[in-house]
């Protein structure tokens, strides 16, 4: 299930309109638009897949350490 490129919320697919709609902020996009927005964000931040995985792993470790 895709996540919203704006707020990170869960997106639901509406078959009647063939759009994904964010449950949190209400953003409505087609699957192609979601892919395009993610590519633009990736280009802006300069982060590739490996960099994103590293950042997520570091954040998860930090988050888990704060829960103890």
Residue frames as qw, qx, qy, qz and C-alpha x, y, z in Angstrom:
[[0.000, 0.890, 0.455, 0.000, 0.00, 0.00, 0.00],
 [0.420, 0.492, -0.035, 0.762, 1.48, 3.38, -0.96],
 [0.358, -0.619, -0.400, 0.573, 2.12, 6.11, 1.55],
 [0.188, 0.953, 0.235, 0.014, 1.35, 9.77, 0.99],
 [0.642, 0.300, -0.056, 0.703, 4.29, 11.76, -0.39],
 [0.081, -0.735, 0.004, -0.674, 3.06, 14.85, 1.47],
 [0.501, -0.624, 0.306, -0.516, 2.40, 13.66, 5.01],
 [0.110, 0.330, -0.927, 0.139, 3.39, 9.97, 5.05],
 [0.632, 0.018, 0.476, -0.611, -0.17, 8.84, 5.79],
 [0.422, 0.104, 0.891, 0.130, -1.73, 5.65, 4.51],
 [0.355, 0.277, -0.324, -0.832, -3.33, 5.94, 1.07],
 [0.575, 0.245, 0.741, -0.243, -6.48, 4.07, 0.14],
 [0.055, -0.027, 0.709, 0.703, -7.35, 3.07, -3.42],
 [0.508, 0.430, 0.388, -0.637, -10.72, 4.19, -4.74],
 [0.434, 0.123, 0.804, 0.387, -11.63, 1.96, -7.67],
 [0.323, 0.788, 0.516, -0.087, -14.43, 4.23, -8.84],
 [0.160, 0.968, -0.101, -0.163, -12.02, 7.11, -9.55],
 [0.887, 0.250, -0.108, 0.372, -8.82, 5.02, -9.91],
 [0.104, 0.766, -0.321, 0.547, -7.08, 7.33, -7.43],
 [0.602, -0.222, -0.603, 0.474, -5.28, 6.83, -4.16],
 [0.239, -0.804, -0.073, -0.539, -6.52, 9.13, -1.38],
 [0.305, 0.246, -0.668, 0.633, -4.56, 9.88, 1.77],
 [0.484, -0.590, -0.646, -0.004, -6.47, 9.05, 4.95],
 [0.447, -0.467, -0.312, 0.696, -4.63, 11.78, 6.85],
 [0.089, -0.419, 0.062, 0.901, -4.44, 14.84, 4.59],
 [0.562, 0.610, 0.421, -0.365, -6.85, 13.97, 1.77],
 [0.078, 0.581, -0.566, -0.579, -4.33, 14.22, -1.09],
 [0.831, 0.334, 0.406, -0.183, -5.65, 12.40, -4.17],
 [0.086, 0.645, -0.627, -0.428, -3.24, 10.99, -6.78],
 [0.927, 0.269, -0.181, -0.188, -3.10, 8.29, -9.43],
 [0.897, -0.281, 0.185, 0.287, -0.43, 5.62, -9.08],
 [0.651, 0.472, 0.105, 0.585, 1.58, 7.27, -11.86],
 [0.057, -0.871, 0.059, -0.484, 1.43, 10.63, -10.07],
 [0.747, -0.645, 0.162, -0.003, 2.64, 9.00, -6.84],
 [0.868, 0.038, 0.174, 0.463, 5.62, 7.52, -8.70],
 [0.404, 0.681, 0.074, 0.606, 6.44, 10.88, -10.31],
 [0.339, -0.875, 0.094, -0.334, 6.22, 12.78, -7.01],
 [0.851, -0.461, 0.183, 0.171, 8.49, 10.24, -5.30],
 [0.760, 0.294, 0.140, 0.563, 11.04, 10.56, -8.12],
 [0.126, 0.824, 0.000, 0.553, 11.03, 14.36, -7.77],
 [0.598, -0.771, 0.151, -0.158, 11.50, 14.10, -4.00],
 [0.909, -0.167, 0.179, 0.337, 14.33, 11.61, -4.48],
 [0.576, 0.539, 0.084, 0.609, 16.03, 13.97, -6.95],
 [0.151, -0.882, 0.043, -0.445, 15.66, 16.94, -4.58],
 [0.698, -0.671, 0.239, -0.074, 17.06, 15.17, -1.55],
 [0.352, 0.669, -0.654, -0.018, 19.74, 13.38, -3.54],
 [0.509, -0.306, 0.757, -0.272, 19.02, 10.20, -1.64],
 [0.512, 0.176, -0.750, -0.381, 19.05, 6.88, -3.39],
 [0.835, -0.302, -0.357, -0.291, 17.49, 3.69, -2.10],
 [0.726, -0.031, -0.507, 0.463, 20.57, 2.70, -0.10],
 [0.109, 0.264, -0.305, 0.908, 20.78, 6.12, 1.54],
 [0.585, -0.375, -0.114, -0.710, 17.09, 5.99, 2.46],
 [0.863, -0.220, -0.455, -0.006, 17.52, 2.54, 4.02],
 [0.533, 0.092, -0.469, 0.698, 20.48, 3.77, 6.06],
 [0.161, -0.322, 0.164, -0.918, 18.58, 6.83, 7.31],
 [0.747, -0.339, -0.265, -0.507, 15.56, 4.71, 8.24],
 [0.812, -0.115, -0.512, 0.257, 17.75, 2.22, 10.08],
 [0.305, 0.177, -0.400, 0.846, 19.47, 5.02, 12.03],
 [0.408, -0.350, 0.017, -0.843, 16.11, 6.56, 12.91],
 [0.835, -0.277, -0.403, -0.252, 14.71, 3.20, 14.04],
 [0.670, -0.026, -0.527, 0.523, 17.72, 2.61, 16.26],
 [0.032, 0.240, -0.276, 0.930, 17.36, 6.09, 17.76],
 [0.595, -0.334, -0.180, -0.709, 13.60, 5.64, 18.27],
 [0.845, -0.226, -0.485, -0.013, 14.01, 2.25, 19.92],
 [0.507, 0.073, -0.497, 0.700, 16.72, 3.60, 22.24],
 [0.190, -0.300, 0.149, -0.923, 14.35, 6.34, 23.43],
 [0.733, -0.310, -0.341, -0.500, 11.70, 3.75, 24.40],
 [0.680, -0.050, -0.658, 0.320, 13.85, 2.05, 27.05]]
